[in-house]
Amino acid sequence: MRRVPSSGRFDRRLVAPMVLGSVLNPVNSSMLAVALVPIGLALDAPPSETIWLVSALYLATAVGQPVVGRLVDLHGPRRLYLAGTALVGLAGILGALAPSLGVLVLARVILGIGTCAAYPASMVLIRSESVRTGTDSPAGVLAALSVANQTVAVIGPTLGGLLIGLGGWRTIFTVNVPLAIACLVLGSLRLPRDEQLHRDAGAARPRGLDVAGMVLFAVTLTALLLFLMEPTPAHWPLLLVAAVAGTGLAVREQRADDPFIDVRVLAGNGPLLATYVRQLLAFTVSYAFLYGFTQWLEQGRGLSATGAGLALLPMFVVAITVTSVFGRREQVRGKLLVGGALQVLACLGLLLLHDDSPLWLVVAVVAVVGVPQGLIGLANQNALYRQADPHRLGSSAGLLRTFMYLGAMLAAAANAAAFPDRADTAGLHELAVVLTVVAVLLLLMSALDRSLGRRRPTGSSVPSAPATPPTREASHPRPRRRQPG
């Protein structure tokens, strides 16, 4: 792709591959919500085993996102985007032909790794365009990504239900093949060559790949997530492994010339750390609702997979509307407060539902959930863009996804505890109490964070990178606090 001379406008040809690549992960995450029961029946697997289809994707993605994001920082977005989407296509074929649950889990792991590249690649491309055009406000493009990454997660169950109704549960894997082909074609035709992108941005690339730091990070997070999947006394040693590896990671990264995760810079960026915690809390609620509530619709309320998917459709309509209306507004705090308050309300609404609840009440709860689904992820994404070190935007965006999937793993653990054998109404109410507490914590955290109300001067969020390789001290400065408006 030939780069267009600076015109002060974002290159709109980049939007299609960015958005399409970004939907691969959320659509696969959410389509599975209505497929767990059919897969379990077909393969004679109980919920305690089929939940590995959820956990495998999140484990692979949570570990892989910042790793692949760092590779994007190092080698550029195009190569990683194309390699990742090719893996998605292979995973779709493997899942469609899988003879057993074990092979399906492997397909989900490959799928998780393959979907790691598109989001950090997109964030790096957005920053590159901001540097090229001199435009400091990419809110419209960030809103498009938010639509892809948040609201597409909502339409997934509806799409999954329709696909299962048409061709069985294997179709939710098969659909990845045409999606991956479309990404490969668009990416090849429209994404800039990484060498040209590097020259346009004027950025000094990272000098090396911190393999030791990546391995320690992977061991730390894997041990922690495996414990969260089944937090029983027999698995307490996993916490010890996570603590030892995490300590080793912190020591290693403070001494590395070009660390995978610069803990010194990250520790000094309180607003960015708060954004990561908000992401964790928000998606603990979001994914517990997505999977737990959907299972209740099928087993407690008695709906089919297609019916459950259609029942969740109002959430998609509300979320896409909210994101479209408020996406171009860069204000973060207001979105978090409104979204957090309605998330609390939705969790309380679960307590009103019973096996014989009228459909209008179910739809009303689903519709309320659509508002925070559209607002909170958008707010956190805008906050990260302003708060992260520009030269580590790929890995920082990957970490945002990691915290999202940490929330998903906590949600999976909460769902497993609430529904040990069957997704009944008593378990739904127990889950609702836990989710209400988490949602209240998110709301309080947003209300008390004064940094969210400050606004940086226009143009200060995307500083130009030095043209020559920086020294170690210059390459890891303590960041100025980029506070979103």
Buried (B, 14 or more C-beta within 10 A) or exposed (E): BEBEEEEEEBBEBBBBBBBBBBBBBBBBBBBBBBBBBBBBEEBEBEBEBBBBBBBBBBBBBBBBBBBBBBBBBBBBBBBBBBBBBBBBBBBBBBBBEBEEBEEBBBBBBBBBBBBBBBBBBBBBBBBBBBBBBEBBBBBEBBBBBBBBBBBBBBBBBBBBBBBBBEEBBBBBBBBBBEBBBBBBEBBEEBBBBBEBBBEBBEBBBBEEBBEBBBBBBBBBBBBBBBBBBBBEEEBEEBBEBBEBBBEBBBEBBEEBEBBBBBBBBBEBBEBBEBBBBBBBBBBBBBBBBBBBBBBBBBBBBEBBBBBBBBBBBBBBBBBBBBBBEBBEBBBBBBBBBBBBBBBBBBBBBBEEBBEEBEEEEBBBBBBBBBBBBBBBBBBBBBBBBBBBBBBBBBBBBBBBBBBBBBBBBBBBBBBBEBBEEEBBBEBBBBBBEBBBEBBBBBBEBBBEBEBBEEEBEEEEBBEEBBEEEBEEEEBBEEBEBBBBB
